[in-house]
Structures are given as structure tokens and as C-alpha cells.
Amino acid sequence: MTRTRRVALSLAAASMLASLQAYAQPAPQRVLRVAPHADLKTLDPVAASIVITRMHGLMIYETLFAWDANLVPRPQMVESFSTSADGLAWTFTLRPGLKFHDGQPVTSRDVIASLKRWMARDTIGGKLGEYTDRMEAVDDRTFVLRLKRPFALVPFALGSAVGQIPAIMRESDAASDPMRPVTEAIGSGPFRFNRAEWRSGAKVVYDRNADYLPRSEPPDGLAGGRVVKVDRVEWLIMPDPATAAAALQTGEIDIWEQPSQDLIPVVTGNRNIRVERYSNLANQVMLRPNHLYPPFNNPKARLALAYATDQADFLAGGFGDERFWRRCNAYFVCGGPNGTEAGTEAYAKPDLETARRLLRESGYNGERLVLTTSNDIAAIGRMAEVTADALKKVGFNVDVQFADWGTVTTRQQNRGSPDQGGWNLFVTYASGATMQSPMTNIGTNMACERAWAGWPCDAEAERLRGAVVDATDDTQRKNAVEALHRRLAEMQPYRVLGQFDQPYAHRTTISGVLIAPVMLFWNIEKK
């Protein structure tokens, strides 16, 4: 064999070896990097209604039904279901092959335990719980929900993607005290929570669940096939908006979930970045008082909040350009199917004298009021400062206390007195999908201890909310919503501060973001 021939064979062998080595190497991971609006502190989406925990919950858990882009419920974990002629028995069969991330099959026992826990915490879950007689497992994949009286919104409730979601957990997790957050994070959804790489305040990691079997239907909102097209999602915590804006421009992150409105012109100046909406309904801003303690246990003090505040001041302070916000006094969101403003006409504009009079009549005498807030979400921090300025003008003594957002949301659940770690006021906002229905609006639930943080209590409002559920046609339901809204306008479970559009920003290498109540991470492709 000639030297030339030997060299040629050696080169060919080397080339083949290199090719085999390259083939043996794993393909580079497709990593989607996101700057979320807040850090993840609570892992249990049944214990907390905050958006960041709900986003986390929808990554790793599933629900029996799921809302499409028009908020219509579609089967998700459910393969089939039927209803008895009298509407009192609903029979559900789960899809075959559902597995938790630890390999255990999802069974009817897991579902029943999960629904019981959710009914003890959530607004629409609590309402369904009032109508429920019992739940029975027929076999591992089939169970029956038996009602005391008909509840037409059963699929809508079981597919809820707002408030505390009806996430299906392992029976061992769901059987725990519903008032204590579950610390495990093992669901059956399209992503697995990577606890080993979780760094509070820095990074949250999710890996694609290779064992997950998506539905065959095309994706539509939360419904349909949850097909994951990346290997890994990293949430990189960037509380400083300028840092997030710079990271998006340099490509360090692919998506900025909630860009600060004042920096939108900066990022849109980059031809590699797009700013778009992922929700069809605007978000609602609210000023939430604590109804357990003076002065806001008196409705006159709560009405004083309404007369003392100008929505435009808050919205301009929080979101800047008026293109992104609008005044609206509808508890159930202007632009939504229940968007009446009935009963709110008197305080469409501030009336400071009326606010002062109501405050005096409430018995308030200048006691210190704790307003808990955070600059982690810049708009909320700014609106809290606007709150303090506005309320001081009519005689409220407001002490604004800043902390990180996780601490603020934990404190919101504290029922203790304000001088013992509790609170009097906070500013927040919620998605239009959450607030557009009397059944899901977390703030208008006035069921006392079963209400959301602030714990408003009014039997008449709850009676009227029940009338919305019991309505037999659209006209009756519309009239019931208006009657409820007038009662809410009197009782003021919270002060509506208007609404705003929250876009997201992404690099042009990203596509497939779905219209939904919160940002979803399946169906997203990264070039």
C-alpha cells in the first residue's frame, strides 16, 4: 500500500470517527429564557392566587378542563363526560396514560382529593362546593360529581385558569390541610419543575416532560394539545426593568413577560424585538382594603376610598402613556361580557368632601394604616405611593411599607392585626379573564372567611352572586349581574382603579405564544 493510500485511509477513518463522535453527542438544548414579572415564592397554585404561582402551576399541573382563547371550557385531562337528565350527576372519565412526574398513574382518587382541596380555597371552586353533595370514584379512571342542585358552569369551573386553579395533584399532596401550601411540585403536566436548579431570587427552571402525552387537537388558549417545542424553560429573575430591557436587546433573554410601559419605546427601537398582547381582555387594577379591622370593617370607610381616588392618577403613575390604560368602574371589566358600571356613577370622579364626611362617619380617628407593597413590580410600587398621597388628602394616615413581592403576597394572607404583621391596604392587579365573571372575580367574593385576602363579608352580595349561577337564560343572568354590581358598588369589597393592557416583548426568533389568561410556554418555538 502506498503512503498516499495509507494517508487517505487514515483521513477517511478520522473523518468517520469524528462523524460518529458528533452523532453520539446530544443535540444542543433548546432553552427558552424568560424574564417573568416576579420571583416565584409559593409553589402551590391552590394556596395562592398570584399570577406568578399560577404560571408555575400551569407549567407542571393539568386541570380536568381547559379554557380556550375565548374562555370556553374544553376537555383536557377528561376523555369523556356525561350529565344526568336532572343535571345533578356528572360522570367523568380520564384520558388513558396520564402519569405524574414520579411515574404514578393519575387516578380518580387523586382528582377527588384535589377538587376537595380546591373547593376549600378558590372563588368559583367554593361556589361549586356549595352546590356539591359528594364525589365518588367508580374506578381508577371514572368518578361522579353529585350536586344538591344544578350548576350549569361545572366544565367552566373545572377548567378555571384564574384565581386558585383546580390543579390535579397526587392524593398524598391534595389530602393535606388546604390552608397550608403544598411544598412538593409534582404534577402530570408538560413540564417538570427542576427543584435542584431553583435559586430563589435568581432562577427557576422547567424541563420538558418527555413522558407527557398531549391531546390531539390543535392548541387553542389553554385547551388542545400542549406540545412542548423547547427542551428547557428558564425564568431569570430581573426585578430591575432596565436590566430586563438590556437583556432582551442583547439576546440574554428571549421573552420579557411584562415589560415596563416606559421602556417599551426603548425595546421596540430594536428591529429584532416585537411587542404584542397575549390576552384579549385588559387587566384590572384594584385597591384592596382589609375588612377585618377598623376602619375598613365599616363600608363608609371603604366608600371613602372610592370618592377620594381618581383612577387617572393611579393609571398614569403606574403605566404612563394613556394608550395603555382607561378609566373603568366595572367590577367585571369593561369590554367583557359582564362589563356593567351600574351603581358607580356617583364616584366616577373624585369628591373629596364626601370622602372626608364618610371617613368621619366611619369612626376613623387618624390611626396609622399599613399599606404593604413592593417595587419588584414597578407599577404596583408607584401606584402604592399615589394611594398614600391621595388618601392623606382626605384624612387617612397611611404608612407605606415596601418589601419584596414574595413577602408582600405572603403578608396578604396574614389575618392578624396590622400592628401584628397584618395589613390595612394593598394595590394589585389581576387579569381580565380573572375579573370578568362573578364566578371567578377573586375580589368580589364576599363569603367571609372563604373570601380572598381582605375577607369581605356580605350575605346579600353572596345571595346575588348565587342568583347569577342559578339564572336560566341570558336575560335573567344579565339582570342578576347588574343587581349584584349595584350591591358591590355600595359595599366596596375593593376600589376599582381602572384597567390597562399589558403586552409582552420578545425577540423575533420566538413564535407560537398563545392567547390565554397568563403566558403559556408550550407551543413556543425558538429558531
Secondary structure, DSSP 8 states (H G I E B T S, - for coil): --HHHHHHHHHHHHHHHHHHHHHHS-----EEEEE-SS------TTT---HHHHHHHHHH---SEEE-TTS-EEESSEEEEEE-TTS-EEEEEE-TT-B-TTS-B--HHHHHHHHHHHHTT-HHHHHHHHHEEEEEESSSSEEEEEESS--TTHHHHHT--SSS------HHHHTS-TTS-------SSSEEE-GGG-BTTTEEEEEE-TT----SS--BTTBS-----SSEEEEE---SHHHHHHHHHHTS-SEESS--GGGHHHHHTSTTEEEE-S-SS-EEEEEEE-TTSTTTTSHHHHHHHHHH--HHHHHHHHH-SGGGEE----TT-TTSTT---TT-GGGSS--HHHHHHHHHHTT--S-EEEEEE-SSSHHHHHHHHHHHHHHHTTT-EEEEEE--HHHHHHHHT--S-GGGT--SEEEEEE-HHHHTSTTT-TTT--BGGGSSTT--B-HHHHHHHHHHHH--SHHHHHHHHHHHHHHHHHH-SSEEEEEE---EEEETTEE----SSS---SS-EE-
